[in-house]
């Protein structure tokens, strides 16, 4: 049995690395970390704060999808941070994704990339996803910022056969999903961090980004373009908000983190700020 996360231990790591006394809670079972955090923000909980869940009844993914996990197997985390406005947040999803890639690389993992806008892949398989939501803050909290931004992260640590079967039943191949334990085995890395070490490191990385967002966001965009763009030069399919379906070739991202795509049958590059993206199997990287 994997050890439970301990709020006090995570708080201690954050206090040392980020020089901040942060309100951290660990829940044995809740609806979802994002739903709980959104509710707490609306009720006036002092920002910032973070929460983890050992089990989520209704883990939230992008576009209403459910994120599956068994108790104490993965990392479900949400960080609630005050921002002064939503205008500067277009780079936040990519920046959080880059923070996750760099954490994984710190542990020795290779072939880590980001699939726009906010999925982290290792060797062509998804290992983490991000869901960012906003909530109004109470009058008492407006000195710190006018908007509570909830950064939800699901990071696969140790998937089991039951969860993989559930993923398959939803129409997704288990070969498209990976986790930290599998990647340490495949990449033959002997020094494996504990789940609590990964959780603490993940929180610290996200807090560092929030503490220095204006500077870090620019650096993250540069890193994404230089090293981590999973869709660059690949054939991709897009599903837009109105269920419009398009295909083309990934051409990078704009300065506002919009996806740039040269659509099939056209020389024109279009910009997208919201879409569900998949890389076509004919040019998809193999999973090790």
Helices and strands as residue ranges (DSSP letters): H 7-18, E 23-27, H 33-42, E 49-53, G 62-64, E 75-83, G 89-91, H 92-106, E 112-115, E 119-122, E 125-136, G 139-141, E 147-155, H 161-169, G 174-176, H 180-186, H 195-211, H 213-223, I 224-228, E 235-239, E 245-253, E 259-263, E 269-272, E 276-279, G 281-283
